[in-house]
Amino acid sequence: MDGSLVALGFLVGICATLNGVGVFTQAWIVDTVTERGYSISASIGIVPYYQDDPGWLKAGSVLICSSFCFFITLSIWYIVNLIIINRFGYTPRVRRLFYSIAFAAIMVIGFTVVAVILVGANIATYSDGAEKFSLGYSAWLCVSSAILSLGIVGLSIHLARKSCSGALTSAACIGQPVVGGVVTAGDGSFCAVGEVGLVLRYFGALDLRQ
C-alpha cells in the first residue's frame, strides 16, 4: 500500500481523536481564583451551549462543533477512497475525494483558529486581580489537531496530484482497449474509468464516471 496513503490515514485518525476529545471535554475555559496564596480552579466546556450564554461563546461552540463534523466527513471520505483504491486503483473519483478531504481539513483549521481566538480574546476581558480566566487543555487539544491537519491537507493534495495522475499509465493498462468506457488490464482487472464508464462490481452499482 502507498506509504503516503497510510500516513494520511494515521493523521486522520490522530487529528479526529484529538479534536473529538478537545470538543467534548469540559476544560475549554478555566477560572482560577487566587486568594491568600491559595488557588482554586474550575473549568467548563464549550459544548453544549445554553441560551443564556454570551454570543461569542455560542459562536465558538458552533464553530468547534462544525470542525468535529468536518472530521467525521473527511474520515468517511478517506475510508471510501481506501476501499476504491484497494479494489480499482487510483481513479478520477479518488482524485476528487482527495481534494475534498483537503478542503474539509482546511475548514477544520479555519474554524478552530477562529473559535480559539474568539473565546480566548473574550474570556480575557473577565479577568481581574484575584480571578483569572484562561483557555484549558481542551482548547489546546483542538489547536494541536488543527496544526496536524496541515499534514492532511498536504498529503491529500500530494496523492491527488501525483498518485492519481498515474491511473491511466500503469504498465498493465498501457495499450489496453476501452470497452464501454472502461479500461482493463490484460488480466481483466480494473485500471481506470473512461468518459462514460460505469462499474457495477463495487457495492453492486457504484458510478465512477469522470
Kinemage of the C-alpha trace (Angstrom):
@kinemage 1
@onewidth
@group {chain A} dominant
@subgroup {mainchain}
@vectorlist {calphas} color= white
{ca met a 1} P 0.000 0.000 0.000
{ca asp a 2} L 1.161 3.544 -0.754
{ca gly a 3} L 3.082 4.961 2.220
{ca ser a 4} L 1.505 8.381 1.738
{ca leu a 5} L -1.953 6.808 1.892
{ca val a 6} L -1.076 5.047 5.158
{ca ala a 7} L 0.366 8.263 6.598
{ca leu a 8} L -2.799 10.132 5.632
{ca gly a 9} L -4.950 7.568 7.418
{ca phe a 10} L -2.756 7.810 10.519
{ca leu a 11} L -3.053 11.602 10.554
{ca val a 12} L -6.819 11.492 10.032
{ca gly a 13} L -7.190 9.125 12.991
{ca ile a 14} L -4.925 11.133 15.307
{ca cys a 15} L -6.421 14.509 14.371
{ca ala a 16} L -10.018 13.314 14.641
{ca thr a 17} L -9.300 11.837 18.086
{ca leu a 18} L -7.601 14.994 19.367
{ca asn a 19} L -10.415 17.144 18.012
{ca gly a 20} L -13.149 14.933 19.456
{ca val a 21} L -11.556 14.860 22.912
{ca gly a 22} L -10.990 18.611 22.783
{ca val a 23} L -14.546 19.385 21.723
{ca phe a 24} L -16.343 17.234 24.287
{ca thr a 25} L -14.162 17.533 27.400
{ca gln a 26} L -15.051 20.148 29.984
{ca ala a 27} L -11.836 22.162 30.083
{ca trp a 28} L -12.169 24.872 27.474
{ca ile a 29} L -12.417 27.788 29.914
{ca val a 30} L -10.552 27.661 33.229
{ca asp a 31} L -11.489 30.028 36.055
{ca thr a 32} L -8.707 30.389 38.634
{ca val a 33} L -9.220 32.344 41.851
{ca thr a 34} L -6.168 33.193 43.932
{ca glu a 35} L -6.535 34.425 47.494
{ca arg a 36} L -4.040 34.478 50.378
{ca gly a 37} L -1.592 32.362 48.423
{ca tyr a 38} L -4.114 29.634 47.586
{ca ser a 39} L -5.571 28.960 44.142
{ca ile a 40} L -8.846 27.284 43.299
{ca ser a 41} L -9.691 26.380 39.709
{ca ala a 42} L -12.854 25.313 37.937
{ca ser a 43} L -13.445 24.706 34.254
{ca ile a 44} L -16.277 24.398 31.766
{ca gly a 45} L -16.580 23.030 28.251
{ca ile a 46} L -17.653 24.762 25.081
{ca val a 47} L -20.465 22.297 24.305
{ca pro a 48} L -23.320 22.217 24.789
{ca tyr a 49} L -24.070 25.922 24.848
{ca tyr a 50} L -27.091 27.389 26.600
{ca gln a 51} L -29.485 30.141 25.620
{ca asp a 52} L -28.158 32.500 28.288
{ca asp a 53} L -24.534 32.104 27.132
{ca pro a 54} L -22.935 35.205 25.573
{ca gly a 55} L -22.993 35.393 21.791
{ca trp a 56} L -19.238 34.863 21.395
{ca leu a 57} L -19.421 31.599 23.352
{ca lys a 58} L -22.328 30.370 21.240
{ca ala a 59} L -20.419 31.235 18.066
{ca gly a 60} L -17.314 29.448 19.327
{ca ser a 61} L -19.379 26.387 20.194
{ca val a 62} L -20.952 26.255 16.725
{ca leu a 63} L -17.566 26.654 15.027
{ca ile a 64} L -15.815 23.980 17.060
{ca cys a 65} L -18.715 21.527 16.682
{ca ser a 66} L -18.624 22.162 12.938
{ca ser a 67} L -14.927 21.273 12.912
{ca phe a 68} L -15.771 17.915 14.502
{ca cys a 69} L -18.461 17.311 11.867
{ca phe a 70} L -15.904 18.018 9.148
{ca phe a 71} L -13.609 15.413 10.703
{ca ile a 72} L -16.389 12.824 10.605
{ca thr a 73} L -16.998 13.655 6.945
{ca leu a 74} L -13.364 13.528 5.856
{ca ser a 75} L -12.871 10.264 7.780
{ca ile a 76} L -15.720 8.710 5.791
{ca trp a 77} L -14.236 10.049 2.548
{ca tyr a 78} L -10.862 8.533 3.444
{ca ile a 79} L -12.417 5.117 4.110
{ca val a 80} L -14.327 5.266 0.807
{ca asn a 81} L -11.121 6.206 -1.011
{ca leu a 82} L -9.237 3.370 0.657
{ca ile a 83} L -11.848 0.850 -0.479
{ca ile a 84} L -11.879 2.173 -4.050
{ca ile a 85} L -8.075 2.223 -4.294
{ca asn a 86} L -7.769 -1.326 -2.950
{ca arg a 87} L -10.318 -2.566 -5.489
{ca phe a 88} L -9.745 -0.452 -8.562
{ca gly a 89} L -6.589 1.609 -8.082
{ca tyr a 90} L -6.403 5.379 -8.447
{ca thr a 91} L -9.443 6.642 -10.360
{ca pro a 92} L -10.828 10.116 -11.166
{ca arg a 93} L -13.322 9.717 -8.318
{ca val a 94} L -10.447 9.112 -5.908
{ca arg a 95} L -8.773 12.314 -7.061
{ca arg a 96} L -11.907 14.337 -6.362
{ca leu a 97} L -12.309 12.818 -2.908
{ca phe a 98} L -8.692 13.592 -2.022
{ca tyr a 99} L -9.297 17.232 -2.893
{ca ser a 100} L -12.491 17.118 -0.817
{ca ile a 101} L -10.522 15.760 2.152
{ca ala a 102} L -8.023 18.610 1.788
{ca phe a 103} L -10.865 21.157 1.681
{ca ala a 104} L -12.500 19.684 4.797
{ca ala a 105} L -9.171 19.814 6.654
{ca ile a 106} L -8.739 23.471 5.684
{ca met a 107} L -12.216 24.207 7.056
{ca val a 108} L -11.287 22.443 10.315
{ca ile a 109} L -8.163 24.582 10.632
{ca gly a 110} L -10.053 27.795 9.913
{ca phe a 111} L -12.959 27.062 12.255
{ca thr a 112} L -10.635 26.005 15.081
{ca val a 113} L -8.426 29.083 14.790
{ca val a 114} L -11.420 31.438 14.754
{ca ala a 115} L -13.091 29.649 17.695
{ca val a 116} L -9.954 29.705 19.856
{ca ile a 117} L -9.232 33.372 19.121
{ca leu a 118} L -12.882 34.313 19.709
{ca val a 119} L -13.133 32.539 23.053
{ca gly a 120} L -9.625 33.398 24.237
{ca ala a 121} L -9.950 37.104 23.492
{ca asn a 122} L -13.324 37.422 25.208
{ca ile a 123} L -12.595 35.474 28.392
{ca ala a 124} L -9.517 37.643 28.967
{ca thr a 125} L -11.814 40.636 29.498
{ca tyr a 126} L -13.386 38.915 32.523
{ca ser a 127} L -10.088 38.566 34.394
{ca asp a 128} L -9.241 40.843 37.314
{ca gly a 129} L -6.654 40.875 40.082
{ca ala a 130} L -7.881 37.841 42.021
{ca glu a 131} L -9.709 35.964 39.299
{ca lys a 132} L -8.165 34.880 36.030
{ca phe a 133} L -9.821 33.210 33.044
{ca ser a 134} L -7.746 31.223 30.565
{ca leu a 135} L -8.033 28.545 27.903
{ca gly a 136} L -7.793 24.998 29.222
{ca tyr a 137} L -6.353 21.800 27.767
{ca ser a 138} L -9.490 21.099 25.711
{ca ala a 139} L -8.852 24.162 23.575
{ca trp a 140} L -5.190 23.267 23.093
{ca leu a 141} L -6.090 19.732 22.034
{ca cys a 142} L -8.217 21.252 19.273
{ca val a 143} L -5.349 23.571 18.334
{ca ser a 144} L -2.968 20.587 18.159
{ca ser a 145} L -5.450 18.801 15.919
{ca ala a 146} L -5.660 21.835 13.636
{ca ile a 147} L -1.866 22.083 13.369
{ca leu a 148} L -1.536 18.398 12.473
{ca ser a 149} L -4.350 18.839 9.955
{ca leu a 150} L -1.892 20.788 7.813
{ca gly a 151} L -0.351 17.391 7.125
{ca ile a 152} L -3.742 16.086 5.982
{ca val a 153} L -4.009 18.969 3.525
{ca gly a 154} L -0.517 18.382 2.153
{ca leu a 155} L -0.810 14.600 1.823
{ca ser a 156} L -4.279 14.782 0.262
{ca ile a 157} L -3.119 17.238 -2.394
{ca his a 158} L 0.029 15.162 -2.975
{ca leu a 159} L -1.999 11.980 -3.501
{ca ala a 160} L -4.482 13.772 -5.742
{ca arg a 161} L -1.811 15.327 -7.972
{ca lys a 162} L 0.891 12.669 -8.016
{ca ser a 163} L -0.637 9.251 -7.449
{ca cys a 164} L -3.923 9.792 -9.273
{ca ser a 165} L -2.199 11.238 -12.331
{ca gly a 166} L -0.767 7.805 -12.991
{ca ala a 167} L -4.096 5.975 -13.009
{ca leu a 168} L -4.081 5.567 -16.790
{ca thr a 169} L -0.355 4.948 -17.245
{ca ser a 170} L 0.377 1.823 -15.240
{ca ala a 171} L 2.258 -0.855 -17.161
{ca ala a 172} L -0.671 -3.256 -17.037
{ca cys a 173} L -3.043 -0.706 -18.575
{ca ile a 174} L -0.958 0.760 -21.412
{ca gly a 175} L -2.252 -0.278 -24.803
{ca gln a 176} L -5.352 -1.989 -23.443
{ca pro a 177} L -8.672 -1.384 -25.248
{ca val a 178} L -11.509 0.736 -23.904
{ca val a 179} L -14.704 -1.285 -23.690
{ca gly a 180} L -17.856 0.548 -22.655
{ca gly a 181} L -15.761 3.415 -21.335
{ca val a 182} L -13.763 1.134 -19.001
{ca val a 183} L -10.044 0.393 -19.368
{ca thr a 184} L -8.992 -3.031 -18.096
{ca ala a 185} L -5.594 -4.668 -17.717
{ca gly a 186} L -4.585 -7.826 -19.535
{ca asp a 187} L -5.663 -9.978 -16.608
{ca gly a 188} L -9.121 -8.400 -16.632
{ca ser a 189} L -8.598 -6.252 -13.536
{ca phe a 190} L -9.905 -2.678 -13.438
{ca cys a 191} L -7.474 0.112 -14.387
{ca ala a 192} L -9.436 3.329 -14.781
{ca val a 193} L -12.795 4.642 -15.856
{ca gly a 194} L -13.398 6.294 -19.195
{ca glu a 195} L -15.771 9.077 -20.198
{ca val a 196} L -18.966 7.104 -19.676
{ca gly a 197} L -17.697 4.236 -17.536
{ca leu a 198} L -19.995 2.576 -15.036
{ca val a 199} L -18.558 -0.015 -12.648
{ca leu a 200} L -21.046 -2.426 -11.160
{ca arg a 201} L -18.644 -4.614 -9.208
{ca tyr a 202} L -18.341 -2.163 -6.303
{ca phe a 203} L -21.328 -2.343 -3.931
{ca gly a 204} L -23.416 -3.535 -6.852
{ca ala a 205} L -23.721 -0.174 -8.635
{ca leu a 206} L -21.071 2.466 -7.959
{ca asp a 207} L -20.874 5.217 -10.541
{ca leu a 208} L -17.240 6.196 -11.123
{ca arg a 209} L -17.791 8.401 -14.158
{ca gln a 210} L -15.345 11.252 -14.685
